[in-house]
Amino acid sequence: MANHKSAAKRARQSKKRMEINKIRKSEVKTAEKNLRTALAEKNKEQASELFVKVQSLFQKLAKTGITKQNTASRKTSRLAQQVESL
């Protein structure tokens, strides 16, 4: 347990931020899963729509520091190749 008032506040902030980050990561994973399903079904129109959403979500995660920029770029690039190959 925190011994100082400021340390207690930081602990509260950290816990709150962790919950928000967990929600955002989950949202991205779900969107990516939906995109991969569309790719498996070879539905180019739906995959193109979902790719735009997934790309945006990945960049938001990278911008806020939840994931690394290189990770977001790598995943976006690989998904873009798969969408284009349909």
C-alpha positions in Angstrom: 0.0 0.0 0.0 1.1 3.5 -0.7 2.6 5.5 2.2 2.1 9.0 0.7 -0.9 10.8 -0.6 0.7 11.3 -4.0 1.7 7.6 -4.2 -1.9 6.6 -3.5 -3.2 8.9 -6.2 -0.6 7.4 -8.7 -1.8 3.9 -7.8 -5.4 4.9 -8.5 -4.5 6.5 -11.8 -2.4 3.5 -12.8 -5.3 1.1 -12.1 -7.8 3.3 -14.0 -5.4 3.6 -17.0 -4.7 -0.1 -17.0 -8.5 -0.9 -17.3 -8.9 1.6 -20.1 -5.9 0.2 -21.9 -7.2 -3.3 -21.5 -10.6 -2.3 -23.1 -8.8 -0.6 -26.0 -6.6 -3.6 -26.7 -9.6 -5.9 -26.6 -11.4 -3.6 -29.1 -8.5 -3.8 -31.5 -8.2 -7.6 -31.2 -11.9 -8.0 -31.9 -11.7 -5.7 -35.0 -8.7 -7.6 -36.2 -10.4 -10.9 -35.7 -13.5 -9.7 -37.7 -11.1 -8.6 -40.5 -9.4 -12.0 -40.5 -12.8 -13.7 -40.8 -13.7 -11.5 -43.8 -10.3 -12.4 -45.3 -11.0 -16.1 -44.8 -14.4 -15.8 -46.4 -12.7 -13.9 -49.3 -15.1 -11.0 -48.9 -13.1 -8.1 -50.4 -15.7 -5.4 -49.9 -16.2 -6.1 -46.2 -12.4 -6.7 -45.7 -11.7 -3.3 -47.2 -14.1 -1.5 -44.9 -12.8 -3.4 -41.8 -9.2 -2.7 -42.7 -9.7 1.0 -42.5 -11.2 0.7 -39.0 -8.4 -1.7 -37.9 -5.7 0.5 -39.3 -7.1 3.5 -37.4 -7.4 1.6 -34.2 -3.8 0.3 -34.4 -2.5 3.8 -35.0 -4.4 5.1 -32.0 -2.9 2.4 -29.8 0.6 3.3 -31.0 0.0 7.1 -30.6 -1.1 6.6 -27.0 1.8 4.3 -26.2 -0.3 1.2 -25.5 1.6 -0.7 -28.2 4.8 0.2 -30.0 4.7 2.1 -33.3 6.7 -0.6 -35.1 4.3 -3.3 -34.0 1.2 -1.3 -35.2 2.9 -0.6 -38.5 4.0 -4.2 -39.0 0.5 -5.6 -38.3 -1.1 -2.9 -40.5 1.3 -3.7 -43.4 0.7 -7.4 -43.2 -3.1 -7.0 -43.1 -2.9 -4.6 -46.1 -1.1 -7.2 -48.1 -3.7 -9.8 -47.4 -6.6 -7.4 -48.3 -4.8 -6.5 -51.6 -4.2 -10.1 -52.5 -8.0 -10.9 -52.5 
